[in-house]
């Protein structure tokens, strides 16, 4: 799949929730989908999708391009875009990106990516947010059905540590086995 330099998604929306209950005064849209778990808003702010992790596209990891394509497709779903914080988690990551759940209408895009096998749960420093139980259940279901990366990547012999996803000793999915 060719890497698209920018994805512009026109959304009919009254506003976008950037900081919990704060609604933006002008329509904000997604100007770029960097990879399967990072987007850029028309305001220039970068957003990292909370509680999930997807394979990287650079350096190229198994299912990275497909995860990005899945996010692009999900973001084209008709509906109002909203970004929601989680009071249990940090507001920004160490790179200054906003940490948010992305919704289109009532659909939690973060959760949906895990449901289709395009992402795995990621609990930074073990912190579990509002949707962690649903995300864990979705991951177990996707794995048991061999969906997405669970089909494409786990059958490959471990060439690099980033090819494997597995639970840690507490059975909490943490993403890459590093």
C-alpha positions in Angstrom: 0.0 0.0 0.0 1.3 3.4 -0.9 1.8 5.7 2.0 -0.5 8.7 1.7 1.1 11.9 2.7 -2.1 13.3 4.1 -5.6 12.1 4.6 -8.3 14.7 4.7 -11.6 13.7 6.2 -14.4 16.1 6.0 -16.7 15.6 8.9 -20.0 17.3 9.5 -19.7 18.3 13.1 -20.7 21.1 15.4 -17.5 20.7 17.4 -14.9 18.4 18.7 -14.2 17.5 22.3 -10.5 18.2 22.9 -10.2 18.4 26.7 -13.0 16.4 28.1 -16.0 18.7 28.1 -14.4 21.5 26.2 -15.9 21.9 22.7 -13.9 23.6 20.0 -15.5 26.7 18.6 -14.7 25.8 15.0 -15.0 22.5 13.2 -11.9 20.5 13.6 -11.0 17.6 11.3 -8.3 15.0 11.0 -5.7 16.3 8.6 -3.3 13.3 8.7 -3.3 9.7 9.7 0.3 9.0 10.6 0.0 5.3 11.5 -2.6 3.0 13.1 -2.6 4.8 16.5 -1.5 8.4 15.7 -3.4 11.2 13.9 -2.9 15.0 13.4 -5.8 17.4 13.7 -6.4 20.5 11.5 -5.2 22.5 14.5 -1.8 20.9 14.2 -2.2 18.9 17.4 -1.1 15.3 17.3 -3.2 12.7 19.0 -2.2 9.3 20.2 -5.1 6.9 20.6 -5.4 5.8 24.2 -4.9 2.3 25.5 -4.0 0.7 22.2 -0.9 0.0 20.2 -0.4 -0.8 16.5 2.6 -2.0 14.6 4.9 0.7 13.2 5.0 1.7 9.6 8.6 3.0 9.9 10.5 0.9 10.5 8.1 -1.4 8.7 6.6 -4.0 11.1 4.2 -6.8 10.4 0.7 -5.4 9.9 1.7 -1.7 10.2 0.4 -0.7 6.8 -2.8 -2.6 7.3 -3.4 -1.1 10.8 -3.0 2.4 9.3 -5.4 1.5 6.5 -7.9 0.2 9.0 -7.8 3.5 11.0 -8.3 5.5 7.7 -11.3 3.4 6.8 -12.9 3.7 10.3 -12.4 7.5 10.3 -14.4 7.7 7.1 -17.5 6.4 9.0 -20.2 9.1 8.9 -20.8 10.8 12.2 -19.5 13.5 14.5 -15.9 13.3 15.5 -15.1 13.6 19.2 -12.0 13.1 21.3 -12.4 12.1 24.9 -9.9 12.1 27.7 -9.7 9.5 30.5 -9.6 10.9 34.0 -7.6 7.9 35.1 -4.8 8.5 32.6 -2.4 11.2 31.5 -3.5 14.0 29.2 -0.4 14.0 27.1 2.4 11.5 26.4 6.2 12.2 26.7 6.2 13.4 23.0 3.5 16.1 23.7 0.8 14.3 21.9 -2.8 14.4 23.2 -3.9 11.1 24.6 -7.5 10.5 23.6 -10.2 8.0 22.8 -11.5 8.8 19.3 -15.2 8.5 18.6 -17.1 8.8 15.4 -20.7 9.1 16.5 -21.1 6.4 19.2 -18.3 4.2 17.8 -15.1 4.1 19.9 -12.5 3.9 17.2 -9.8 2.7 19.7 -11.9 -0.2 20.7 -13.0 -1.0 17.2 -9.3 -1.3 16.0 -8.7 -3.9 18.7 -12.0 -5.7 17.7 -10.9 -6.2 14.1 -7.3 -7.2 15.0 -5.6 -4.1 13.8 -4.4 -3.1 17.3 -3.6 -4.6 20.7 -4.2 -3.2 24.2 -1.5 -1.0 25.6 -1.5 0.0 29.2 1.3 2.4 29.8 3.0 1.6 33.1 0.0 -0.8 33.7 -2.5 2.1 34.0 -5.9 0.9 32.9 -8.5 3.4 31.7 -12.2 3.6 31.5 -12.5 1.2 28.5 -9.7 -1.3 29.5 -12.0 -4.2 30.2 -13.7 -3.8 26.9 -10.4 -3.5 25.1 -9.0 -6.6 26.8 -12.2 -8.6 25.9 -11.9 -7.4 22.3 -8.3 -8.5 22.1 -9.0 -12.0 23.4 -11.9 -12.3 20.9 -9.8 -11.1 18.0 -7.0 -13.4 18.9 -9.3 -16.4 19.3 -10.7 -15.7 15.8 -7.3 -15.1 14.3 -8.3 -11.6 13.1 -5.9 -9.1 11.5 -2.5 -9.1 13.0 -3.3 -12.2 15.1 -3.5 -14.1 11.8 -0.8 -12.3 9.9 1.9 -11.8 12.4 1.8 -14.6 15.1 2.5 -17.4 12.6 5.8 -15.7 11.6 8.8 -16.9 13.5 10.1 -14.3 15.9 12.5 -12.4 13.6 12.4 -9.3 15.8 10.9 -8.6 19.2 8.3 -6.3 17.6 6.7 -9.1 15.7 5.3 -10.8 18.8 2.4 -9.8 21.0 1.8 -11.7 24.2 0.4 -11.1 27.6 2.7 -10.3 30.5 2.8 -12.3 33.7 -0.4 -10.6 34.9 -2.3 -11.4 31.7 -2.5 -7.7 30.9 -1.9 -7.1 27.2 0.9 -4.6 27.0 1.6 -4.6 23.3 5.2 -5.3 22.1 7.2 -7.9 23.9 10.2 -5.7 24.6 
